[in-house]
Amino acid sequence: MKRSDFVRMMQQRLTQRRQELRRYLAGEVNELRDSVQSGVGDEIDVSVDSEHAAMRSQLADFESRELKQIDAALERVEIGRYGKCDTCDSSIGTERLRAVPYVADCIECARKAERVSNRSRGSAWDRYGMPTDEESRPKANYMSEM
Ligand SMILES: [Zn+2]
């Protein structure tokens, strides 16, 4: 398959997925509104409802993040940069693009980024890890005074 055909195919998939997500997100907003309007039950029902709503909005959060990534990928199609790594400019493997159509970096750069973030997580842990006794004691006092 020619690269340009492949990009067109992925563009179709991305556009389709974007429509699905938009429909889904629009439906979520309507359902949330409905559950707020009908939420006249007793206190327990209300708390379960709001817990449910929080879960739903977290999910919607995730979906809208994906939507942003898809938008960015479609933009890359427009400017002819789709399938090029954002970091090193080399072509991203078609298998990788098939798996995650909106991926913006090649496997090598993704691996490197992962290694870097693992390293920084490690150093953050060293710096902000388990609180020492001196650090945790005043906090505990503060809490008990409340
Ligand atoms: Zn790269």
Residues whose N, C-alpha, C, O or C-beta is under 5 A from the ligand:
A	BS01	ZN	C85 T87 C88 D89 D105 C106 C109
